[in-house]
């Protein structure tokens, strides 16, 4: 488990390491994840880098607060293909990978981690040259745990 998390973190930093040109953003988001009878509100952090005008890579970490005795967390790496409408609005389909974990704090050693894929879309509105707001909807198709729906809304700062 530790090796998988370390590998994903290093991949996210490697994305930053080769990023010499393009738009970079860092932000926070509020999420609601639902699936398998569990609905968890949560908070997350997100980083994105635009490789070209339409293509962007995004890495995020979300923590779903304990609901019905179960807390969740996920690490995502997604690719976005952006469609621009003017200079301030864009929509995008997304696809990527997720590492999803379930944790039951009341029961020791009751953790479960699984790998899956993300499919969805989002929209972003640029408030000015430095700040933007966004929303995303995605389905997480997770091995051995079925599927899960995640909706997020947040804000980001552009470097």
Secondary structure, DSSP 8 states (H G I E B T S, - for coil): -HHHHHHHHHHHHHHHHH--SS-EEEEEEEEEEEETTEEEEEEEEEEEEESSSSEEEEEEEEEEEEETTEEEEEEEEEEEEEEEETTTEEEEEEEEEEEEEEE-TTSTT-EEEEEEEEEEEEEEEE-SSSEEEEEEEEEEEETTTEEEEEEEEEEEEE-
